[in-house]
Amino acid sequence: MTLESIVVTIVVGLVAGFLAGLVVMGRGRGWFWNLIIGILGAILGRWLAGLLHISINLGADLLNQVVIAFVGAVILLLIWRLLFRRGRK
């Protein structure tokens, strides 16, 4: 893994995690958790896209990566919310 790919992964993770936190939770989770959620979301999104044979081509490769990571992060946060509801009925 090159330094460039690590930086791209971090940026994609931050953007996807922040956007997913806004959509699902109504706010971001802080830079550290946004990064973790975004990177795990990217892994989940890529796995699901490959499993379902879904290809996204919106032009720029970075934009495609953000969309896949965002979808994966939203799914991840929805699962998290279902599992750890903290007394809400």
N, C-alpha and C positions, 0 to 999 in steps of 0.2 A: 504494500500500500504506500503510495507516494504522499508527500506532504500536502500536495494539492487536493488529492481525493479525501484526505482526512479533514481538511478545512471545508471542502464542499459538503461532506457528511455532517459536520457540525452546524454549518449554516442552514442546510436543509432541515436538520433536526430541530433547530431553534425556531425556524419559521413554521414548520408543520406542527410542532408541539404547541406553540403559541396560538396559532389559528384554531387548532382542535380544542384547546382549552377554552377559547372564546366561544366556540360553537356549542360545546357540550356543557361546560361549567359556567359560562357567562363571564369568565375572566381568565387571564393567564395564570399559571401556577408558579411563576418565578423562573428565572433563567435556567437554573439547574434542572428542575423538574420538566420544564418545556423541552430541554435538550434530551433528557432521558426518554420522555414520552415520544418525542419526534423520532429519535433513532430506533426505538422499539417499534414504533408505528411504521417506519420505513421498512424494517425487516418483515413485519407482518404484512404490510401492503404488497411488497415484492413477492412474498410467498403466495399470498392469495391471488395476485394477478397472474402468476405463473401457473398456479393450480387451476384457475378458471380460464386460462388462455385469453386474458384481457390485455390488450396493447393500447397504450395511450400515446398519442403523438400530437402534442399541442404546439410543436415548433421547437423551441429551445429545450435541450436536454435537461437543464436545471429545473425548468418549469415542470417537466414531466416527473422528475424525481420528487418535487415538492407536492404535486398532486397525489402521487402514489403514497408518499409518507403521510400526508394529511388524512387520506382515507383510512390508512392503517391506524393512525393515531386516534381518529374518531372512534373506530371500532374498539380499539383498546380501552379508551376512556368510557365508552358505553358499557363494556364488560365490567370494568372496574366499578362503575357506578351501580350496576346491578348486584355485584357481589358484596360491596361494602356500603350499604345504605345508611348506616348510623341512625337507626330509630325512626326513619320516615316511613309513613304508611300510605 
